[in-house]
């Protein structure tokens, strides 16, 4: 990093941001419950963003280019890359904006509860959960991948910012398989900020339970309007509508017309009012901005606009950094009560997406469950869910039970009324 800083000074470049991330990782790859491949890595990644200011026809612009500098690069190689990047930045014609104000901080330690352990020990703890999951000859985990990463990040910029922090993460994926009465597989992911072995165990066991139900499902639901239940990561996907529409990157180009104080859930809400918080996963953003939790929506009204320094500068607001994690207040009814009375629980999809431009959400169902008034559960497969959060948001009902992973903490389930389901 010192060598890069010397070259920046030598070249007379006055606007830049330098980020170095050093990462230790442990990766475990399983075939069934046999460890097929362990891999351990140490990686250093150095990114340099160079800004170039210029004027055309009396208007001031700021261009930027980001380059990666490999460890072991010679001074000549670095100089060549930096000069090429500075030249390339002249072709990027963004209206001028300023970098964030100077931030200086001692290194912030990791907040993860396993930060005192080695990445190898943490990976072994996750593997122990995988190996202890109950299986049988017909339903089992046929493959799994586990990743433990520990990173140290340092961010410097030309305004004098100098911050650093440690960050730990756990994530992975697995495929649950059932071979009778039909041979089917279902793919699942997991990610946690802490070593939450109980949550992981439930994730694995529910994967096996769901694939058994999928193997026995034969029919698609009948086409029509349903109260549809979404859970976990699919519920979070719906909530990304509010995170996207309130971002400065959507508001500045007028893709979104939201303003603080707007009733973004609509007027005369009949269901539960949304109380949503943006949660900081990292102590500093990629631009070195100090991150903190921010209330986004309170009682259905917008409390904040968020985003990076460029769009914040254009809007004349405080830059907040970019967020990924959402926290939603608990709901009012139990998950079991929510499922009764014919509601259709969409358990898994081939793909489920929310379009923040128009509020449309949709996905083809791989497994859905319908619970009758007497408690009888029917497993279904096929058909698709098609809805719009703008019309549905006035009647949302959230569960009391909670769910948590690295990007979402909140009610386990939401029930959305009168959603169109394509089926038989």
Phi, psi and omega in degrees: 000322179298320179297318179295317180298321179296320180291321177301318179293317180299321181280352178073028180275127189255354182222115183198165173220129183241126181231129175238131178236121177251124190231129168255135180220152171238130182232129180237130182241121184248141164251114193053235181253020178257128177290111183275322182204122167261144178219135181234131185230153169230116187232136172244124180239125181241120180245138178232123175254125183248132179253146177224123181262138179202165180236146173219126180053039177080000179256136183268134180236160172226116175262161179210151176218140178249135178232157175250135181244117185285145174302139180091359178295141178281164178300322180296318180294319180294315179302316181298316179296316183295318179296319178295322180292320179297321177294315181297328181296339180289348180266357179261112188252068172273140172308147185301143173211158181261154172288161178300159178295158182301133174228129178232134183207149168294160181297131180268125182288163178295143178269356183292145183286351179249019186295339178280346180272159171287159178297329179295315180296320178295319178297321179294324178295320177293319179298323178300322177295314179302315184288340183266356183292137181288130179225175170215188186289342184256332182228129187196170172274117184267343175195154180204151175228134183236134181230127174240126183231134174236119185239145168243123185241136173231135182235125176236148172215173186289348175276353181105001177298135176210098181228155177207156181200159172256147180214134178244146178212150177233130173204171180177188180207157176209160177240120175265138183230142171230132186255359180211138007281350171223157185268109182225158176231151173225134183265137178224151174240162172211151176204134183220147174277334178240170180277075185269083185292327180291318177296320179294318179300316178296322179297316180291315182293323178291330175298317177291318179299316182292323181290331173297315179296319179297322181296331180267352182281136182238328189248154171275157175295156175291139181298143178158195178261135182224156160279113186257135178254128175242145183231162170052235184294335177287325173296317178299321180301322177296319182291341178297341175304315183288324178292319181289315184293338181264004181278146180296332179292337176268327186281319182301313179279007176069024168292331175236139178256012183296145174225154177301138183096346179293144174278082188287346175270359182093169178271159175055055179292124181268332179268219181269140178281141184280130173234104192234137181237138170276124183252140182273119175280330184237151179290336179224147177284176178296343178263003181085012178282132177295124184265148174209159176294140182227131175291121183264312181226133176231121181053040176082001182248142183286129181255338187208152168247137189229158177157185184280181188290327184298305183287331175296319178298316180298324183271349181073033180238173180290131173286134185250344192088169183261141184246152174236330186266140179239142174238126182241138179298154182295156181269192191248342182234163181283154178300319181295317178295325180299323185283340184286156173087021173093003177299147181258115179268112178275100187283314182213152182234159168292325174193136180233128185222149172245130177262109184289346181289320183234001178080007182280135174234147185197158176184149176273128186277129170270325178214131174226149180236136177235124183255121178282171181299330180276004178093357179292131182252129177248125177272133184231156176214145183097177185078174182215155176259133179222114182214177178222123185293333181295320179275336186267342193291345180284346185236029181287141176230127182250153182278156173288324182295147186250160177222147181211135168214196187288342184239359181206138173220121183170197180305144177296323190220155171231142173251125182248124187279147168057050177266138180285129176240123175272129182198215182292000000 
